[in-house]
Amino acid sequence: MLSDIKLKMSSSPHIRSKTTSANIMLMVTIALLPAAAFGVYNFKLPALIMLISTTVSAVLTEYIYQKLMHKKITVNDFSAVVTGLLLGLNMPASAPWWMGALGSVFGILVVKQLFGGLGQNFMNPALGARCFLLISFTGQMTNFIYDGVSGPTPLALLKSGESVDTMSMLIGTIPGTIGETSVFAIIIGAIFLILMGVIDLRIPGTYIAVFAVFVGIFGHFQNPDIGFFDPQYITAHLCGGGIMLGAWFMATDYVTSPITKTGQLVYGALLGILTGLFRLFGGSAEGVSYAIIISNLLVPLIERVTLPKPFGKGGEK
């Protein structure tokens, strides 16, 4: 009899996965360790102090806020750890530790928690914090010291028309922020995330490809001595600054990137174009952070345009 059948009713989602937010954030944390380790090797004790400062401050800020607001404590989901670690990797080792701590407080409290916590933030908290610090402490955030000497980054040299050593940029023995210098270390972490199924190539691949094409075409207009699609010039731009760290670890943030496949391609292309515009024609040699934040803000519009219409909806009258 139909009346004898017991049906179990539950709220959506009805399709569940064993993968949790904590699992994903833990894997991202592990994937960031090669870049963090090389950063400490490259910049010594100041880099380690900065990474500890940003990470501990992020976790404590989230814990204290949730405790005071009588909210569920979620520091064990590793999202605050990822935010703090990413911010630390985006900081110059020469900056004071309290500056990194202040950035973590801003990123967790203002960008993340005041908008509802994990899953509700409208931009990447680590990049929001970095841009806050760039605006507030421009001099200290753009002062890079390597091997005891303060000097320009390879991107700054490129912008001024000077030559750079691309092999040193690949390895990471150059001035820059703690985690952006070594392409090899970043790629090791990225491969780990791809193999674990945390990210795919759609966003970072489109981002990097479109940026490379943009630089190949318009690099000549910034520096007439550079030919169209000059391999060394494109390679230097790909290895310099935060594009690799941003493409693999921040542009792919689940919360602030599109959910549709077409939207992810559009999002990646937008990132590549904006980064190219900022680097080649902007006042600064870098532009990854601002490109990702602006694209984060445009994600709702991208999703609205690229979201597939349900069957029976939106057809021609």
C-alpha positions as CSV (number, residue, x, y, z in Angstrom):
1,M,0.0,0.0,0.0
2,L,1.2,3.5,-0.8
3,S,0.3,4.6,2.7
4,D,2.8,2.2,4.2
5,I,5.7,3.8,2.3
6,K,7.7,6.1,4.6
7,L,9.1,9.2,2.9
8,K,12.0,11.2,4.4
9,M,11.5,14.9,3.8
10,S,14.4,17.3,4.1
11,S,15.2,20.8,2.9
12,S,17.4,21.5,0.0
13,P,20.1,20.8,-1.2
14,H,19.1,17.2,-1.9
15,I,22.4,16.4,-3.6
16,R,25.2,16.5,-1.1
17,S,29.0,16.1,-1.2
18,K,31.4,14.8,1.4
19,T,33.6,17.8,0.5
20,T,33.2,20.6,3.0
21,S,34.3,24.2,3.1
22,A,36.8,23.2,5.8
23,N,38.3,20.5,3.5
24,I,38.6,23.0,0.6
25,M,40.2,25.7,2.7
26,L,42.6,23.2,4.3
27,M,43.7,22.2,0.8
28,V,44.1,25.8,-0.2
29,T,46.2,26.4,2.9
30,I,48.4,23.4,2.0
31,A,48.8,24.6,-1.6
32,L,50.0,28.0,-0.3
33,L,52.8,26.5,1.8
34,P,55.4,26.2,-1.0
35,A,55.0,29.9,-1.8
36,A,55.1,30.7,1.9
37,A,58.2,28.5,2.5
38,F,60.1,30.1,-0.4
39,G,59.1,33.6,0.8
40,V,60.6,32.8,4.2
41,Y,63.7,31.4,2.6
42,N,63.9,34.5,0.3
43,F,63.2,37.2,2.8
44,K,64.2,35.5,6.1
45,L,62.8,36.2,9.5
46,P,60.8,39.4,8.6
47,A,58.7,37.3,6.2
48,L,58.0,34.7,8.8
49,I,57.0,37.3,11.3
50,M,54.7,38.9,8.8
51,L,53.0,35.6,7.8
52,I,52.4,34.7,11.5
53,S,51.1,38.2,12.2
54,T,48.5,38.3,9.4
55,T,47.3,34.7,9.9
56,V,47.0,34.9,13.7
57,S,45.3,38.3,13.5
58,A,42.8,37.0,11.0
59,V,41.9,34.0,13.1
60,L,41.6,36.0,16.3
61,T,39.5,38.7,14.7
62,E,37.0,36.2,13.4
63,Y,36.9,34.4,16.7
64,I,36.5,37.6,18.8
65,Y,33.8,39.1,16.5
66,Q,31.7,35.9,16.4
67,K,32.1,35.5,20.2
68,L,31.0,39.1,20.9
69,M,28.1,38.8,18.4
70,H,27.0,35.4,19.8
71,K,27.5,33.8,16.4
72,K,28.6,30.3,15.6
73,I,32.4,30.1,15.9
74,T,33.7,29.1,12.4
75,V,37.5,29.5,12.8
76,N,37.9,25.8,12.3
77,D,36.8,26.0,8.7
78,F,40.3,27.5,7.8
79,S,38.8,30.4,5.8
80,A,40.3,32.9,8.2
81,V,43.7,31.1,7.9
82,V,43.5,31.3,4.1
83,T,42.7,35.1,4.3
84,G,45.5,35.8,6.7
85,L,48.0,33.7,4.8
86,L,47.1,35.2,1.4
87,L,47.4,38.7,2.9
88,G,50.8,37.9,4.3
89,L,51.9,36.6,1.0
90,N,50.8,39.9,-0.6
91,M,52.8,42.0,1.8
92,P,56.4,43.2,1.5
93,A,58.6,41.7,4.1
94,S,60.0,45.1,5.0
95,A,56.6,46.3,6.2
96,P,56.1,46.4,10.0
97,W,54.2,43.4,11.4
98,W,51.4,45.6,12.9
99,M,50.5,46.8,9.4
100,G,49.8,43.2,8.3
101,A,47.8,42.6,11.5
102,L,45.7,45.8,10.8
103,G,45.1,44.6,7.3
104,S,43.8,41.2,8.6
105,V,41.5,42.9,11.0
106,F,40.1,45.0,8.1
107,G,39.7,42.1,5.8
108,I,38.0,39.8,8.2
109,L,35.9,42.3,10.0
110,V,34.9,44.8,7.3
111,V,35.0,42.8,4.1
112,K,33.9,39.4,5.4
113,Q,32.1,39.4,8.8
114,L,30.1,42.6,8.5
115,F,28.6,41.3,5.2
116,G,27.5,37.9,6.7
117,G,30.7,35.8,6.9
118,L,32.0,33.1,4.6
119,G,29.9,33.0,1.4
120,Q,28.5,36.5,1.8
121,N,31.6,38.7,1.2
122,F,31.4,40.8,-2.0
123,M,35.1,40.8,-2.7
124,N,38.2,38.7,-1.8
125,P,38.9,39.7,1.9
126,A,42.7,39.4,1.5
127,L,42.8,41.6,-1.6
128,G,40.3,44.1,0.1
129,A,42.8,44.3,3.0
130,R,45.8,44.7,0.7
131,C,44.1,47.6,-1.2
132,F,43.1,49.2,2.1
133,L,46.8,49.1,3.2
134,L,48.0,50.3,-0.2
135,I,45.8,53.4,0.1
136,S,46.6,54.0,3.7
137,F,50.4,53.2,3.7
138,T,51.4,53.6,0.1
139,G,55.1,54.2,0.8
140,Q,55.6,51.2,3.0
141,M,53.5,48.9,0.9
142,T,55.6,49.7,-2.2
143,N,59.0,49.6,-0.6
144,F,60.7,46.4,-1.5
145,I,64.0,45.3,0.0
146,Y,65.9,42.3,-1.3
147,D,69.2,41.1,0.1
148,G,69.5,44.2,2.2
149,V,69.0,46.6,-0.7
150,S,65.9,48.6,-1.5
151,G,65.2,48.7,-5.2
152,P,62.5,48.6,-7.9
153,T,60.7,45.4,-8.8
154,P,61.3,43.8,-12.2
155,L,57.8,45.1,-13.3
156,A,58.9,48.6,-12.4
157,L,62.1,48.1,-14.5
158,L,60.0,46.8,-17.4
159,K,57.7,49.8,-17.2
160,S,60.7,52.1,-17.4
161,G,62.1,50.3,-20.4
162,E,64.9,48.4,-18.8
163,S,65.8,44.8,-19.2
164,V,65.1,42.1,-16.6
165,D,66.4,38.6,-15.8
166,T,63.4,36.3,-16.5
167,M,65.1,33.2,-15.0
168,S,65.5,35.0,-11.7
169,M,61.8,35.9,-11.9
170,L,60.9,32.3,-12.5
171,I,62.9,31.1,-9.5
172,G,62.0,34.0,-7.3
173,T,65.3,35.6,-6.4
174,I,63.9,39.1,-6.9
175,P,62.3,41.9,-4.9
176,G,58.6,41.8,-4.4
177,T,56.0,40.7,-1.9
178,I,56.6,37.6,0.2
179,G,54.6,35.1,-1.9
180,E,54.6,36.4,-5.4
181,T,58.2,36.1,-6.4
182,S,58.6,32.4,-7.1
183,V,56.6,31.2,-10.1
184,F,57.8,27.6,-9.5
185,A,56.5,27.6,-5.9
186,I,53.1,29.0,-6.9
187,I,52.7,26.5,-9.7
188,I,53.4,23.6,-7.3
189,G,50.5,24.7,-5.2
190,A,48.3,25.3,-8.2
191,I,49.0,21.8,-9.5
192,F,48.0,20.4,-6.1
193,L,44.7,22.2,-6.2
194,I,43.9,21.0,-9.7
195,L,44.7,17.4,-8.9
196,M,42.5,17.6,-5.8
197,G,39.7,19.0,-7.9
198,V,39.5,22.3,-5.9
199,I,40.0,24.5,-9.0
200,D,40.1,24.0,-12.8
201,L,41.8,25.8,-15.6
202,R,38.8,27.8,-16.8
203,I,39.4,31.1,-14.8
204,P,43.2,31.1,-14.4
205,G,43.8,29.8,-17.9
206,T,41.6,32.4,-19.5
207,Y,43.1,35.1,-17.3
208,I,46.7,34.3,-18.1
209,A,46.0,33.7,-21.8
210,V,44.1,36.9,-22.4
211,F,46.6,38.9,-20.4
212,A,49.5,37.4,-22.4
213,V,47.7,38.4,-25.7
214,F,47.0,41.9,-24.4
215,V,50.6,42.4,-23.4
216,G,51.8,40.9,-26.7
217,I,49.7,43.4,-28.7
218,F,49.9,46.6,-26.6
219,G,53.3,46.2,-25.0
220,H,54.8,47.8,-28.2
221,F,52.8,51.0,-27.5
222,Q,54.2,51.3,-24.0
223,N,57.7,50.6,-25.2
224,P,58.4,51.0,-29.0
225,D,61.6,49.0,-28.7
226,I,59.4,45.9,-27.9
227,G,58.0,44.1,-30.9
228,F,54.6,42.6,-31.1
229,F,54.3,39.4,-29.2
230,D,57.9,39.5,-27.9
231,P,58.4,36.2,-26.0
232,Q,60.8,37.5,-23.4
233,Y,58.6,40.6,-22.7
234,I,55.5,38.5,-22.3
235,T,57.3,35.9,-20.1
236,A,58.6,38.7,-17.9
237,H,55.1,40.1,-17.4
238,L,53.7,36.7,-16.6
239,C,56.5,35.9,-14.1
240,G,56.5,39.4,-12.5
241,G,54.2,40.8,-9.9
242,G,51.2,39.1,-8.5
243,I,49.5,37.7,-11.6
244,M,50.4,34.0,-10.9
245,L,49.4,34.2,-7.2
246,G,46.3,36.1,-8.1
247,A,45.2,33.9,-11.0
248,W,45.6,30.6,-9.2
249,F,44.7,31.5,-5.6
250,M,42.5,34.6,-5.5
251,A,40.6,34.9,-8.8
252,T,39.4,31.3,-8.3
253,D,37.8,32.1,-4.9
254,Y,34.4,30.3,-5.0
255,V,32.5,33.2,-3.3
256,T,33.6,36.0,-5.5
257,S,33.8,34.3,-8.9
258,P,31.0,33.3,-11.3
259,I,29.3,30.0,-10.9
260,T,28.5,29.6,-14.6
261,K,31.0,28.1,-17.0
262,T,30.5,30.9,-19.6
263,G,30.6,33.5,-16.8
264,Q,34.0,32.1,-15.6
265,L,35.4,32.6,-19.1
266,V,34.1,36.1,-19.3
267,Y,35.4,36.8,-15.8
268,G,38.9,35.5,-16.7
269,A,39.0,37.6,-19.9
270,L,37.9,40.7,-17.9
271,L,40.7,40.0,-15.4
272,G,43.3,39.7,-18.2
273,I,42.2,42.9,-19.9
274,L,42.0,45.0,-16.7
275,T,45.4,43.7,-15.5
276,G,46.9,44.6,-18.9
277,L,45.4,48.1,-18.8
278,F,46.6,48.8,-15.3
279,R,50.1,47.5,-15.9
280,L,50.8,49.0,-19.3
281,F,48.8,52.3,-19.2
282,G,48.3,52.9,-15.5
283,G,50.5,54.9,-13.1
284,S,51.6,51.8,-11.2
285,A,53.6,48.9,-12.5
286,E,51.2,46.4,-11.0
287,G,47.4,46.0,-11.2
288,V,46.4,42.5,-10.2
289,S,44.7,43.4,-6.9
290,Y,42.6,46.2,-8.4
291,A,41.7,44.0,-11.4
292,I,40.4,41.2,-9.3
293,I,38.5,43.5,-6.9
294,I,36.8,45.3,-9.8
295,S,35.9,42.0,-11.4
296,N,34.6,40.7,-8.1
297,L,32.1,43.6,-8.1
298,L,31.0,42.8,-11.6
299,V,30.3,39.1,-10.9
300,P,26.6,39.5,-10.2
301,L,26.2,41.2,-13.6
302,I,28.3,38.5,-15.3
303,E,26.2,35.8,-13.7
304,R,22.9,37.5,-14.7
305,V,24.0,37.7,-18.3
306,T,25.4,34.2,-18.5
307,L,23.0,32.2,-16.3
308,P,21.2,29.6,-18.5
309,K,17.5,30.2,-18.7
310,P,15.3,27.5,-17.2
311,F,13.4,25.2,-19.6
312,G,10.2,26.9,-20.7
313,K,11.4,30.4,-19.6
314,G,12.7,33.2,-21.8
315,G,11.8,31.8,-25.1
316,E,10.5,33.8,-28.1
317,K,6.9,34.8,-27.8
